[in-house]
Amino acid sequence: MIKVDTKIRHITKPGTNIFSDLGFDPDEAQAHEAQAQQRFDEITALKQQLMVAVSDWIDENHLKQDEAAVILKVTRPRVSDVVNQKVNKFTIDALVDMLARIGKPVRLAIG
């Protein structure tokens, strides 16, 4: 049997720059951190936009969350998470799938 080493040797504390911990020089670490934060913000904004589209559809159709869940083929708590904009609980793919199920195609514009 192969033994896997699972010992944790280092934890980056919240609010610190992981790129500094990885050994990048301070300027490069700061640049990587800024780039990562920008990407995170862009992804979060996209998820929020998709969630608003699902929430608006629920409102426009006067659906209860359990009714929407059946149509979206997800659980009622998942619908609640969408309505309450819990972006960290969803991938973009999951949200696009929900919109496809309700006949709202998603188009991607680049640039």
N, C-alpha and C positions, 0 to 999 in steps of 0.2 A: 504494500500500500504506500502511495506517495503522501508524504506529509507536507502540508501547505503552511508556510509561515504567515500567520495573520496578526502578528504583534504590531501594535501601533507605536510608531517611533516619534512622530511629530504631529502636532495639530496646529494649524494656522488659526490664530484667534480672530474672532469676528472684528471687522473694522481695520484689519491689517492687510497689507498688500501681499497676496500670495506669490506674486512674481518676485518680490524681494526675498521671500522665503526660499524660492527656487534658485536663488543665486544671481539673478539679473542685476546689473548695476542700477543705481537709483533712478537715473533718467529713463533708462529703458524699461524698468519696472513700472514707473509712473505712466509711461506711454502705453504699455500693454494694459495696465489697469483701466486707463481712460477708454481705450478701444473696447475692452470687454464690457465696461459699463454702458457705453453707447450701444453696443449690440444688444445687451440685455434690455435696455430701455426701448429699443426699436421692436424687439420681439414682444415685450410686454404690451406696447401700444397696439400692435397687430392683434394680439389675443383679445385685448379689450374691445377692439373694433368688431371682431367676430362675435364676441359675447353679446355686445349691444344688438347686433343683428338678430341673434337668436332670441334675446329678451324682448326685443320689439315685436318679433313674430308672435311670441306667446301673448303679449299684451294686445296686439291687433286682433288676434283670434279669440280673445277672452278665455284663454285656457287656464285651468288649474295646473299646478306643477305635475300632479300625477297623470293628468291627461296628456300634457306635453311629453312626459317621460315615455309614454307608450308610443307616441308618434316618432320621437327621436331615437327610440330603442336604447334608452339608458335608464338608470334608476332615478327615482324622484330626488334623492339627495344630490345626484349629479346635476339635475336641472336647477336645484337650489344654488349649487356652487356656481353655475353659469350666471344666474340672475344676480347673485351677490358678488360677481366679478372676482372670483378666487382664481386668478390667472395661473398661480403656481400649481394648480391641480390639473391643468390641461395642456396637451400638446396642440400645436396648430392643426395637425392632422385630425385630431379628435373633433375640433370645432368645425373644420371644413366638412367633415363627414356628417355632422349634425345638420349643417346648412344644406348639404346635398339631399339629405333625407326629406327636407321640407321644400325642396324645389327652388332653393336660392343658390344658384351657382356662384362660385367665388372666382374672381379674376384677379390675377396678379399683374400689377403694373410696376415696371422696373424703371428707375430713374427719376 
